[in-house]
């Protein structure tokens, strides 16, 4: 991998921090996922399943 460029199987090894996912210039799907993960890390898991759209 050169300068963070993803090619082929390299994409399977690429992980973003929550800060990167929230502030980066690439879209993370489903939309709002990073903010939702931060919320659940702070407040705990939801009592019921959550429907994610996007």
Order of alpha helices (4+ residues) and beta strands (2+ residues): alpha-alpha
